[in-house]
Amino acid sequence: MREFPAPRDAARLEVAVSEATVKRAPLVQVAAAVAPRVPEIVGELVDTLLRQVGELRGDEVVIGRLRASIESNVSQLLHLMEQSVDLHLVEPPAGALQFAQRLAQRGVPLSALWRAYHLCNARFFVICLHELARHGDTVMDLAEQATVLSELLNTYVDHVCDRIGTTYDVERERWLRQQDAVRTERLSELLAGHVGGTAEVEAALGYRLTGQHLGVVLWDTEAAGDVTDLVRLQRLVTSYADRLGCREQPLVVPRDQSTVWAWLSVPARSAVDHTAVLVQLLGTASTVRAALGDPGAGVPGFVRSHRHAAVAQSVALAASGVTQTVTPYTAVAGLSFLCQDLDRAREWVRETLGVLAVDDETHARLRESVSAFLDTGGSLSAAAERLGCHKNTVHHRIRRAEDELGRDVRDRRVDLELALEACRWLGSAVLAGAPRG
């Protein structure tokens, strides 16, 4: 059976309710006085936020959502001033939630929204305080009523911000996934030759397709497989673009957890050595490796430069042992065909170089000297300058290499140079073990 309060308890409850009603009465009067001024107050708050929170400035749609959010919050606060309600059961107004979602879609930081709420809260408190002063009898009454008002407003803002923060985070994550999906789809179509509307593709990629493009592939050989690896690679791309003097932000697309594809809009008439700059940026101790395409203009150049970078990466990944920090397409274009059949490539390199293909330090110096000699047009002096040694040393090494080959280094020069480049870039994948004594 339901128990009813004892007469004494009922009397106490009636007194408590009566005191709460009396205590809230001034807030009810304030709400009644402020209600007719809501359009004016909302306009004032909108103007204040647009002046003081630059991130909230935008087109008419954003400003309209801002106005609707403020108006719905003010209306709900006036209702709470009139009715005693548990604030933790109050849901944020629909207008406030929609505004938070729009900011999430536009990448406006959540901190800007928090600042907007607290600025509005401070100004609305002052407006209500002026009304309280008109109805208060004594300073003590005003202080007590101002405390009640402050607790109400601050509790409401804290509660609403907590709920809206969750809405913002969910929408931001959903929007980014959707944008990434659209960008990935547009990029795949572009690389497959299906360009469509250039303006639409540029909008999806956030990257202009005019100008000169440099395709880059970066990967971390010791990546842990978490988001910090991708952030590191993205920052390296940005630093690389800065060093090359790029005026536009690069396009960076994660390929997997340790690899990114990137495009840089590089100056068309620049004497900068793209490879040297990237080697210097990555440093000798870096676990990051890179492949570079040849710069190309417009949409065809965008596609071709990436394809070249992908080919260069395939050569770098085919190499055994120590991989070069940066692999430019121009240096390994001819080797990409050898990488399609490494067993046959290994056999061909050893047939072409003979003992010169042995994988040890002595024969590595001989191969380096022959390459420098051929690259400099058969000049012992120029080769010595490149290698940093005396020309007699180069002469001795060339003679020894010819003994190993069994022929003049100028014979079958095309095959010899390609085999030497294969040894340089592919390393032990094509080199032979030292012969047994």
N, C-alpha and C positions, 0 to 999 in steps of 0.2 A: 504494500500500500504506500502511496506517495505521502511523504511527510511534508507538512506545511510549516513555515517558520513560526516560532513561538511569537506571541504578541510583542514581547520586548525586542526580539530580533527583527521583526517586521517594522517596528517603529524606528530602529536604528537604520535599517535599509532605506526607509522612506526619508529619513533625515539626510543620509548620504547622497541619495539621488537628488534631493532638493538642493544640497550644497553644490553638487556637480553642475546642476542646471544653472544655479546662480553664478558659479564660477565661469561657465561657458557663455553666459548671457552677453557679455561684451563682445565676444567673437562673433556671435550671431548678429549683433548690431553692426559690427564692422563688415561682415559678409554682405548684409543688406545694403550698406552704404557703398561698397565697392562694386557690387554687381552691375549697376548701370554704367560704370566706367570701364568695363572689361575691354571693349574695342580700343579705347584710348590707351589703356595700360598695355595691351598686347602690342599695339603699334610702337609704343615707347620701348618695350623690351626687345622687339625685333631690331629697331634702330640701334639700340645699345650693343646688341650682340654682333651686328654686322660691322660696327665700328671697332669693337674690342677683340673679336675672335675672327681673324682673317680667314681661317680655314672654313668657316661657314658661308663665306661669300660664294655665290654661284649664279646659275641661271634662275629664271623665274620659277621653275619647278622646285628647286631646292629652297628658295625663299618662301614659296607657298607652303611647302611641307614644314618649314621652320615656324611659320605663323600658326599653322594648324596645331603643331605640337605645343607651342606656348599657350594657345587658347584653351586646348583641352586640359592642360595641367592647371591653369588658373581656375577653370570652371570646377575641376575636381577638388581643388583646395578650398574653394568657397563652400562647396557642399560639405566637406569635412569640418569646416569651421561651424557649420550649422548643425551637423549631426555627430554624435559621439560614436565613432567607429574604430575598431581595432585596425590600425594602419597596416599591420602585417598581413591582413586579409585583402588589402586593396590592390587591385591590378593596375598597372600603368595604362593610361588612356591609349586608344588605338592610334591616335594622331602622333603620340610620342614614340610608339613602337615603329610606325612607318617611317618617321624621320630618322630614327637610328638605323633602320635598314638601308635607307637611301645613302646615309653617310658611309656605311660599311661598303656599299657598292662602289662608291667613289674614292675609297681609300682615305677618307678623312680620319685622322687618329681619334681614338676614343677619348683621349685626354682633352681634346677640344670640346667634346660633348659634355664632359664633366665640368669644365670651366664654364660653359654656357649655363648649366643648371645652377651652379653656385652664384654666378652673377645675377641671374634672374631671381634666385631665392633672396639674395641680399636686397635687391631693389624692391621686391614685393613686400618684404618685411618692413621696409621703411614706409611704403605706401600705407600698409595696414597700421603701422605704429602711429602715423599721423591721425588716423581715424580713431584709434584707441584714446589718444590724447584728448580728442574732442568729447569723449564720453566718460573718461575717468574723473573721479571726484578728488582723489588725493594722489600724491607722488607714490605712496606705498601701493595704492590700487593699480596705478600705471605700471609700476615695476613688476608686480605679481602677474598682471595680465600680459605684459610683454614677454615674461618668462614662459607662460603657457603658449603664447603664439610662437615664440622661437622654437620651443620643443616640438610643436606640431609641424612647423615648416621643415625643420632640419630632419626630423624623423621621416617625414614624407619623402624628402629629396634623397636621403640615404637609401630608403627602401626602393624607390623607383629607379635610382641609378643602378642598384644591384640587379634588378630584373632586366633593365634595358641593356646593361652590359652583357648579359647572357645572350639576349636577342642579337646584339651587335656581333658578338663573336661567332655565333652560329651562321648568321647571314654572310659575314666576311669570308668564312671558310667555304661556304657553299658557292659564293660568287667567284672566289679564286679558282675553285675546282672547275667551275663552268667556263671561266675565261681561259684557263690552261687547256681545257679540252678543245675549245674553239680555236685557240692559237695553234695547238698541235695539229688539228685537222687542216687548217689553212696552210700551215707550213708543209705538211705532207703533200697536199695538192700542188703547192708551188714547186716543190722539189721534183714532183712527178711530171711537171710540165703543164699542169692545168692551172693557168694563172687566174682566169676570170677577171673580175673588176679589180684593177690595181688599188684603187682607193679603199675598197672593202678589205682587201688583204692587208694593206698598210694599217688600217684601223684595228684589225684583229691582232696583228703582230706588234703594234706600237713601234713600228720601224719603217722609215722611208726607203722605197726600193729604187729611187733615183741615186745617182752618184756612183762612186767607186767602192766596191765591197771586197773585204778581205775575210775569207772563210777560215775559221780556227776551230780545232778540236783540242780540248784540254781534258786530261784524265789524271787521277791520282793513283799511283801504283801501290800505295799502302793505305788506301782509304778504309775508314772504319765502317762505312756504309750508313752514316747518319747524316742529318741535314747540315751539320756544321761543315762537312766536306764540300757540299755543293755551295754553301755560302762562301767558303774560302775560294773556290774556283771562280765564282761570279765576281768576287772582289778583284781577283787577279786579272780578269778580263777588263774590268773597269780601269784598273791601273794601267794596263797595256794600252787601252784606247787613249788615256790621258797622255801617255808618253809619245804616242804617235801623232798627237795633235788633232784627234778626232773632235769635231764640233758637236756631234750628236751622240746620244747614248747608244751603246752597242746592244744588239739583240742577243740575249743569252737564253738558251733552251736546255734544261736538264735532259740528258739522254738516259741516264740511270743514276744510281746513287754515288757514282764516282766519276762520271763523265758529263761534260757539257759541250754542246755545239754553240758556236758564237759567230756573229757577223759584225764586222766593224766598218763603218763608213769612213774610209781613209781619204786623206787629201789626194787629189788626182795627180798633181805634179809635185811629188815629194821625193827627195833623194835619200830618205831615211831607209836604212836596212832593217826591214821588218823582222828578219830572223835574229839579227844581232841584238836588237832591242829586247826581244822576248827572252833570249838566252840570258841577258843581263838581269832582267826582271826575276826570272825563276831562280837564278843562282845555281851554283854547282851542287849544293847539298839538298836541293829540293827533291821531293818525291813526285812532283808534278811533271808530267810530260806533255808536249804539245806537238801538233801537226798543223802546218800552214798550207793554204792553197795559194794560187796566184790571184792577185787582185783582178776584178772584172767589173765592167760597167753595167748598170741597169739590171733588169730581171735576169737576163742570160748570164751576166757576170756573177750575180748573187748565187745562182744555181751551180754554175761551173766552178766557182772558187770553193764552194763547200764540197763538191764532188772531188776536187783535187785534194782538199784537206783530208777527206775520208780515205783516199788512196794512200796518202802519206802516212796516215795512222796505221793502215793495214800493213805497210812495210815495217813501221816501228814495232808493231805487235808481233810480227813474224821473226824479229831479231831475237837471238839468244844472247845471254850475258848482259853486259852493260848497254842500255839503250841510250841513244843521243837524247839530250834534253829537249831539243827542238828538231823536228824533221820537216824540212820544207819540201813541197812537191817538186820544185824545180831540180832538187838534188837527187830525187829517188824515182822520178817518173818512169824511167826505163826499167827500174827494178821491180815495179809492181807486177810485171808479167812473170818474172822469175818466181815471185812469191806464190803464184797460183799452183806451182808444183815444186815445193822445196827440195824434194828428193832428187828430181831431175836437175834443179838449179845447183845443188851441192855437187852433183856428179860433173856438171858442165864446168863449174868454177875450178874444180880440181884438175880436170882435163886441160883447161886453159892455162892455169898457173903452175901446175906441177907441184914441186916441193915448195914453191913460193906461197902456197896456200896453207902451209903449216901454221897452226894456231899457237905461236909463241912470240916473245918480245923481239927476238932477233929478226924473224921474218916480217913482223909488223913494221919494223923500221925500214926494211927493204921495200915493202909495198908502199909505204908512205913516201919514200924517196923517188920511186918510179913514178908515182902519181904526180908529185910536184914537178918532176922533170918533164913529163909529157904535157902537163897543164901549162907550163911556161914555154912551150914551143921548143923543147930540147935544149934549153939554156942552163948550163951548170951553175952559172953565177946567180941567175934569178931563182933557181930551185934552192940554192944554198941560202939565199936571203930569206926565202919563205920558211925554210926549215930551221933557220938560226944556227947554221953550222958552216964550215969552210967548204969551198967548192971541190976541193980534193977529196973531202969525205963523201960528198955526193957522187963524185966520179967513181970512187972505190965501190960504193954501194950499187951503182948502176952496173958496173962490171960483174959484181958478184950475182946480182939479180939475173943478168943475162946468162951466167953460168948455170944458175938454177933452172932457168927457162929452156936453155939449150938453143936460144936464138936472140937476135937483136930485139930490144924492147920496142922498136918502131914497126916490127913485123906484126901483122894481125892487130894493129893498134886499137881498132874499135872493140874487138873482143876483149883485149887486155884491159882497156880502161873500164869497160862494163864489169868485168870480173873483179877488178880492184875496188870499184864502188860497191859491189855486192859484199866484199869482205869488210869494207868500212861500215856500212849501214846494217848489215845482217849478222855480222860477227860470227860466233861459233855455229850459227845455224847452217853456214856454208863452208866454214873452215875445216881443215883436217887436223887430226891429232898428230903429235910429234912422232916421226918414224922410230921404230925400235932399233937399237943398235945390235 
